C-alpha cells in the first residue's frame, strides 16, 4: 500500500495554478517520472509549468489548442522554447467530425460527447488532462505506455493534476495499451459544466 497527499480545492479556477504545479512536480519527482504534460491556451500556464519544473530533470510538454481556437502568444512561445519545453498544437482528441453534427442536429450525441461528459463529472480538468496526454502521444512528444503527470484546468490556469499512463487516441479503450488514470494529484471539489 502507498499513501500519498492529494490536493482537493474548494473551487475550480486559475487561483489554484501554483499549488497544482507544485503538487504535480512533487508527484513527478516522488514517482521518478520523466514527463509532465500541461494544457495551455495562451501559453501562460505552460510558461509557469516550465518555470516550476526547471532543472528538475522532468521534460515539459505544453499542449495548446488547434489553430483558430485560442491565441497562443508569441512571447510565451519564445519563453517556452528558451526553457526547452516542447510545444504541441493539436485538435482535441475527443473532437471529431461527428461532434459537428450536434451543431446541425440538436439532440445528437456522439460517443465522444458521452466520454467527455463522463470525464467532466470528475472535473473539466480531468477531461482535458486525459485529452492532452493523447494529443501529445499522437504528436510523438510522448512515448505510449509510460506514466506521466498531466496538468489541466477549468477555463484558465490549472486546478487538476493526474498521473496517467500515456496512449494514442485510437487506443483509448484498448485493454493493454489504453489510457489508465493511475493517481489523482490535485482536483477541484466544485465543478463547472459547459
C-alpha positions as CSV (number, residue, x, y, z in Angstrom):
1,X,0.0,0.0,0.0
2,X,1.1,3.5,-0.8
3,X,-0.1,6.7,0.9
4,X,0.2,10.0,-0.9
5,X,-1.1,13.5,-0.4
6,X,-3.9,14.7,-2.7
7,X,-4.9,18.3,-3.1
8,X,-8.7,19.0,-3.2
9,X,-9.5,22.6,-3.9
10,X,-12.8,24.0,-2.7
11,X,-13.4,25.8,-6.0
12,X,-12.1,25.4,-9.6
13,X,-10.0,28.0,-11.4
14,X,-6.7,29.7,-12.0
15,X,-6.2,30.7,-8.4
16,X,-5.1,27.0,-7.9
17,X,-2.4,27.1,-10.5
18,X,0.7,27.5,-8.3
19,X,-0.4,24.7,-5.9
20,X,-1.4,22.4,-8.7
21,X,2.0,22.8,-10.4
22,X,3.9,22.3,-7.2
23,X,1.9,19.2,-6.4
24,X,2.5,17.9,-9.9
25,X,6.2,18.5,-9.6
26,X,6.3,16.6,-6.2
27,X,4.4,13.7,-7.8
28,X,6.7,13.5,-10.8
29,X,9.8,13.6,-8.6
30,X,8.5,11.2,-6.0
31,X,7.5,8.7,-8.7
32,X,10.6,9.2,-10.8
33,X,8.5,10.2,-13.8
34,X,10.2,11.7,-16.9
35,X,7.4,13.8,-18.4
36,X,4.8,16.4,-17.4
37,X,2.1,17.4,-19.9
38,X,0.4,20.8,-19.5
39,X,-2.6,22.3,-21.1
40,X,-2.3,25.9,-22.1
41,X,-4.3,28.2,-24.5
42,X,-2.2,31.4,-24.4
43,X,1.0,29.7,-23.2
44,X,0.8,31.4,-19.8
45,X,0.2,28.2,-17.8
46,X,2.8,26.4,-19.9
47,X,5.4,29.1,-19.0
48,X,4.5,28.7,-15.3
49,X,4.9,24.9,-15.6
50,X,8.3,25.2,-17.4
51,X,9.5,27.6,-14.7
52,X,8.2,25.2,-11.9
53,X,9.9,22.2,-13.5
54,X,13.2,24.0,-14.4
55,X,16.3,21.9,-13.6
56,X,14.1,19.0,-12.3
57,X,15.1,16.5,-15.0
58,X,11.4,16.2,-16.0
59,X,10.7,17.1,-19.6
60,X,7.8,19.6,-20.1
61,X,5.4,19.1,-23.0
62,X,3.0,22.0,-23.5
63,X,-0.2,21.2,-25.4
64,X,-2.2,24.1,-26.9
65,X,-5.4,24.1,-28.9
66,X,-5.7,23.9,-32.7
67,X,-5.2,26.9,-34.9
68,X,-8.0,29.4,-34.6
69,X,-9.3,28.1,-31.2
70,X,-7.1,30.2,-28.9
71,X,-4.3,32.7,-29.3
72,X,-1.0,31.3,-28.3
73,X,1.1,34.3,-27.5
74,X,4.4,34.5,-29.4
75,X,6.2,35.9,-26.3
76,X,5.2,32.7,-24.4
77,X,6.3,30.5,-27.3
78,X,9.8,32.1,-27.2
79,X,10.0,31.7,-23.4
80,X,9.0,28.1,-23.6
81,X,11.5,27.4,-26.4
82,X,14.2,29.1,-24.3
83,X,13.4,26.7,-21.4
84,X,13.4,23.7,-23.8
85,X,9.7,22.9,-23.4
86,X,8.2,21.0,-26.3
87,X,5.1,22.6,-27.8
88,X,2.3,20.6,-29.3
89,X,-0.6,22.2,-31.2
90,X,-3.3,19.7,-32.0
91,X,-7.0,19.1,-32.4
92,X,-8.7,17.8,-29.2
93,X,-8.6,14.0,-29.0
94,X,-12.4,13.9,-28.3
95,X,-13.3,16.4,-31.0
96,X,-14.1,14.6,-34.3
97,X,-16.2,15.5,-37.3
98,X,-19.1,13.6,-35.6
99,X,-19.1,16.4,-33.0
100,X,-20.1,18.9,-35.6
101,X,-23.4,17.0,-36.2
102,X,-24.7,18.3,-32.8
103,X,-24.5,21.8,-34.2
104,X,-26.6,20.8,-37.2
105,X,-29.0,18.4,-35.3
106,X,-30.0,19.5,-31.8
107,X,-30.1,16.5,-29.5
108,X,-27.5,14.5,-31.5
109,X,-24.9,13.0,-29.1
110,X,-21.8,11.2,-30.3
111,X,-19.8,8.6,-28.4
112,X,-17.1,11.2,-27.8
113,X,-19.7,13.6,-26.2
114,X,-20.6,10.8,-23.8
115,X,-16.9,10.2,-22.9
116,X,-16.3,13.9,-22.4
117,X,-19.3,14.4,-20.2
118,X,-18.5,11.4,-18.0
119,X,-14.9,12.6,-17.5
120,X,-16.2,16.1,-16.7
121,X,-18.1,14.7,-13.8
122,X,-14.7,14.3,-12.1
123,X,-13.7,17.7,-13.3
124,X,-13.2,19.7,-16.6
125,X,-9.5,19.5,-15.9
126,X,-9.6,15.7,-15.7
127,X,-11.2,15.5,-19.2
128,X,-8.5,17.9,-20.5
129,X,-5.7,16.1,-18.7
130,X,-6.7,12.9,-20.5
131,X,-7.0,14.6,-23.8
132,X,-3.7,16.3,-23.7
133,X,-1.8,13.1,-22.9
134,X,-3.3,11.5,-26.0
135,X,-2.7,14.6,-28.1
136,X,1.0,14.7,-27.1
137,X,1.3,10.9,-27.7
138,X,-0.3,11.2,-31.1
139,X,2.1,14.0,-32.0
140,X,5.1,11.9,-30.9
141,X,6.0,14.2,-28.0
142,X,5.4,11.3,-25.5
143,X,6.0,7.6,-25.9
144,X,2.9,5.4,-25.4
145,X,2.6,3.3,-22.3
146,X,4.5,5.4,-19.8
147,X,3.3,7.1,-16.7
148,X,3.3,10.9,-17.0
149,X,1.9,13.8,-14.9
150,X,-0.8,15.7,-16.6
151,X,-1.9,19.2,-15.6
152,X,-5.0,21.0,-16.8
153,X,-7.7,23.4,-15.6
154,X,-11.2,24.7,-15.8
155,X,-11.3,27.6,-18.2
156,X,-7.8,29.1,-17.4
157,X,-4.9,28.2,-15.3
158,X,-4.5,24.8,-13.6
159,X,-6.6,23.1,-11.0
160,X,-6.3,19.4,-11.9
161,X,-3.3,17.1,-12.0
162,X,-3.2,13.3,-12.6
163,X,-0.7,10.5,-13.1
164,X,-1.8,8.9,-16.3
165,X,-0.5,6.1,-18.5
166,X,0.0,7.6,-22.0
167,X,-1.6,6.2,-25.1
168,X,-2.6,7.1,-28.6
169,X,-6.2,8.4,-29.1
170,X,-7.1,5.3,-31.1
171,X,-6.1,3.1,-28.1
172,X,-8.2,4.9,-25.5
173,X,-10.3,1.8,-24.6
174,X,-7.6,-0.8,-25.5
175,X,-7.3,-3.4,-22.7
176,X,-3.5,-3.4,-22.7
177,X,-2.4,-0.1,-24.4
178,X,-5.3,2.1,-23.3
179,X,-5.3,5.1,-21.0
180,X,-5.1,4.4,-17.3
181,X,-5.8,7.0,-14.6
182,X,-3.2,6.0,-12.1
183,X,-3.5,8.7,-9.4
184,X,-5.2,11.9,-8.7
185,X,-2.7,14.6,-7.6
186,X,-5.0,17.6,-7.4
187,X,-8.6,18.3,-8.3
188,X,-11.3,20.9,-7.5
189,X,-14.3,19.8,-5.5
190,X,-16.6,22.3,-7.2
191,X,-17.2,21.6,-10.9
192,X,-18.2,23.7,-13.9
193,X,-20.0,22.2,-16.8
194,X,-20.3,23.5,-20.3
